[in-house]
Amino acid sequence: MILRIATSLFLILAVVLGSDAVACSCAPPQSVESSVRKASFVVLAKVVSSDQRRSAADAVTEDVTFRVIEIFKGTLKPGSLLRTHSNLGPAGPCGISVKNSPVWLESVVKGKPAPTPLAGRWVIYAPETRPFELGMCGPSVPMEAGGGGVLRELRALTKRDHPSK
């Protein structure tokens, strides 16, 4: 009896821990205005460089350098460099790649899902601490995943809050 219970527990743990499918548990997305209030800075930025590394344990990290194009909040200036460090997996945190590798964003091409190519322009909301992580649960977003709409909202908020700009 004890052997059967131990075997059952082992099998359950093996399935749960051995699975590559890990779901991120995120709070519901917030409005652009709320996300701006909570961030130390908000910018439109372009990827300058990215470097992925795989550890001996198969963990993948990505270090990215962005160049700031436009500022919506914070003390950064156009041309400033901004760095991120994201944990991409496997079965790890919910970090996302600026290269979309591993794939986290798909489009339908000829009726089939395919990785969405990313051009490298991102709306980034960030805390004061750096480097910070790009993740599925955060408000930072590339243009290809709704960033254009976010950008329009940010520009409208800037006009509303600072009519002289």
C-alpha positions in Angstrom: 0.0 0.0 0.0 2.7 2.5 0.9 4.6 1.5 -2.2 1.6 2.3 -4.4 1.1 5.7 -2.7 4.8 6.5 -3.1 4.8 5.4 -6.8 1.6 7.5 -7.4 3.2 10.5 -5.8 6.4 10.0 -7.8 4.4 9.8 -11.1 2.4 12.9 -10.3 5.6 14.8 -9.5 7.3 13.5 -12.6 4.5 14.7 -14.8 4.2 18.1 -13.1 7.9 18.9 -12.7 9.0 17.2 -16.0 6.6 19.1 -18.2 7.9 21.8 -20.5 4.6 23.5 -20.4 4.6 26.1 -17.7 1.8 28.7 -17.6 2.5 32.2 -16.3 0.1 33.4 -13.7 -0.4 37.1 -14.3 -2.7 39.7 -12.8 -5.2 41.1 -15.3 -3.6 43.8 -17.6 -3.9 47.4 -16.4 -4.7 50.5 -18.4 -1.9 52.4 -20.0 -2.5 55.3 -17.7 -2.3 53.0 -14.6 0.9 51.4 -15.9 2.5 54.8 -16.5 1.7 55.8 -12.9 3.4 52.7 -11.5 6.5 52.9 -13.7 9.6 55.0 -13.0 10.1 55.6 -16.7 8.2 54.9 -19.9 9.9 55.0 -23.3 9.8 54.0 -26.9 13.1 52.3 -27.7 14.8 50.3 -30.4 16.9 47.1 -29.9 20.6 47.8 -30.5 21.9 44.4 -29.5 20.8 41.2 -27.8 22.7 38.2 -26.5 21.2 34.9 -25.5 23.1 32.4 -23.3 22.3 28.9 -22.3 23.6 27.5 -19.0 24.7 23.9 -18.4 21.2 23.4 -16.8 19.6 24.5 -20.1 18.4 27.8 -18.6 18.3 30.6 -21.2 18.9 34.2 -20.4 18.8 37.2 -22.8 20.7 40.5 -22.3 19.4 43.4 -24.4 20.5 46.9 -25.0 17.9 49.4 -26.3 18.4 53.0 -27.5 15.7 55.4 -26.3 13.8 57.1 -29.2 11.0 58.9 -27.3 10.3 59.5 -23.6 6.9 59.6 -21.9 8.0 59.5 -18.3 11.3 59.6 -16.4 14.7 61.2 -16.7 16.1 59.3 -19.7 17.0 61.3 -22.8 16.6 60.3 -26.5 19.7 58.3 -27.4 20.2 57.0 -23.9 21.0 53.3 -23.6 18.8 51.0 -21.5 19.6 47.4 -20.6 17.4 44.4 -19.8 18.1 40.9 -18.5 15.4 38.3 -19.0 15.2 34.7 -17.9 13.6 32.8 -20.8 13.4 29.2 -19.6 13.0 26.4 -20.0 10.1 26.0 -17.7 11.4 29.1 -16.0 10.1 32.6 -15.3 7.8 34.3 -17.8 10.5 36.3 -19.5 10.1 37.2 -23.2 12.7 37.4 -25.9 13.2 40.5 -28.1 14.1 38.0 -30.9 10.9 36.0 -30.2 13.2 33.0 -29.6 11.9 31.0 -27.7 8.7 31.8 -29.4 6.1 33.6 -27.3 4.3 35.6 -30.0 2.7 33.9 -33.0 0.7 35.1 -36.1 -1.4 33.0 -38.5 0.3 32.7 -41.9 -1.5 30.8 -44.6 -3.8 29.3 -42.0 -1.0 28.1 -39.7 0.5 29.5 -36.6 4.1 30.9 -37.2 6.5 32.9 -35.0 5.9 36.6 -35.4 9.1 38.4 -36.6 9.9 41.3 -34.3 11.4 44.6 -35.8 12.9 45.7 -32.4 10.8 48.7 -31.5 9.3 48.4 -28.0 7.3 50.5 -25.6 9.0 49.9 -22.3 7.7 50.5 -18.8 10.4 50.1 -16.2 11.1 50.3 -12.5 14.0 52.4 -11.2 16.1 49.3 -10.7 18.2 48.2 -13.7 18.6 45.9 -15.5 15.0 44.8 -15.3 13.2 41.9 -17.0 10.9 41.9 -20.0 8.1 39.5 -19.1 4.7 38.3 -20.2 3.1 39.7 -17.0 4.5 43.2 -17.5 3.2 46.1 -19.6 6.2 46.4 -21.9 5.3 45.5 -25.5 6.8 45.3 -29.0 5.0 47.2 -31.8 3.9 43.8 -33.3 2.0 42.9 -30.1 -0.1 46.0 -29.7 2.6 48.5 -29.1 1.2 50.8 -31.8 -2.0 51.2 -29.9 -0.2 51.7 -26.6 2.0 54.4 -28.3 -1.1 56.3 -29.5 -2.5 56.2 -26.0 0.8 57.4 -24.5 1.0 60.3 -26.9 -2.6 61.3 -26.1 -1.9 61.1 -22.4 1.2 63.3 -22.9 -0.8 65.9 -24.8 -3.6 65.9 -22.2 -1.2 66.2 -19.2 1.3 68.5 -20.9 -0.6 70.5 -23.6 2.6 72.5 -24.5 4.4 69.3 -25.8 
